[in-house]
Amino acid sequence: MTSKKNPGRFRLKWTMLLALGLSSDVFAVQCPAENFEGFVKVFSAEPEVQHAFTTSPIHFMEVVAEGREAKVVEREVETLGADELSMLSPEAVQMSSLAVMVQLPNKLFVRNQKGDLLKILTFQKTDCWSLSRVENWSLGAVLNSQIDISSLPPGVRSLRRGEILVDLAMEAAFPASTQLYISALDSYLDGADKGSTEAGYQAVLLSLSGQAPRLENSRILELLFNAASTSGAANLALANFYCDGGRYDQARPCADPEKSLNALEGGAKLGSMEAMNQLGLSYERGSLGITSPSRALACFQAAADKGFELSKKNAARLIAENVKTESSLCFKQEANQ
């Protein structure tokens, strides 16, 4: 009786496994662990376990170049490329300084510290866990097709990679969107380390947006100060950070009004009409230690002359209140000369 039942159970299990798309190698390889974390530990280190517990076909996603745009392509493939899972081994992780993070109930995130490698692996659970989806968000091939690498200044490639990752994150679903924002921040920081002040500025904006991890205040100040040498927008951000430290939860007096005022002037001199307008508001309200309606009007008029609409309205408001500029100038240093 027993010998007659065993073949039936074997055929039933074989049929179920084939229906799920699992390799018949599962008969030779036992399930490493019932819990996901234990399974992933063995799956990452053992190629035969990877082969046995990967569905076929498997859902595969990657980013490809379509002209100058990055396009997400998804398809079913019978087998993965030989290198798709090779980075999971403990040796590869250590050699490449990869970060591998398990997110319950069924996902594995793999990234490097520069933002140029991001893979998301999704598993499904039946009798055992099996890899059912691979997302490869790495952009090396896309950047190579878009840019002449030899002509790029240091850091610009990383800046461009960060920009593409942010664009992809805005369209992606959770949790991929979160991981893409993190990789974008890593890319911007890599660009800043290679000399791109614009990459550093973008890293600050992304960090303070709440979409990516919060950088330390000292790092934010360093990045903004470096970018402020050439960017009016970075000066404006620096002025605000001197006041609020990136904390927008409640109104409070400016923490360092003198530095904030100097940064606003620096931004205005570099062509930021937003900084010029905010400088005018600070003089009108006295929020940075100096109250001077006439100087405020001078700032508003200077920005209005450049076509900045908000300053036109602010200047008209002060003129209606009989404020006059007389000989006043917008910038503190000029007014003291």
LINHUUR-V217857 format. One record per helix or strand of 3 or more residues. SS is the DSSP state (H for helix, E for strand). FROM is the first residue (numbers start at 1). LEN is the number of residues. If there is no record, write none. Layout:
BEGIN
SS_FROM_LEN ; SS_FROM_LEN
END
This chain:
BEGIN
H_2_19 ; H_24_4 ; H_36_10 ; H_47_6 ; E_54_13 ; E_69_9 ; H_86_3 ; H_90_6 ; E_99_5 ; E_107_5 ; E_118_8 ; E_129_8 ; H_140_7 ; H_149_3 ; H_156_16 ; H_176_18 ; H_197_13 ; H_217_11 ; H_232_13 ; H_257_13 ; H_273_13 ; H_293_13 ; H_309_12 ; H_332_5
END
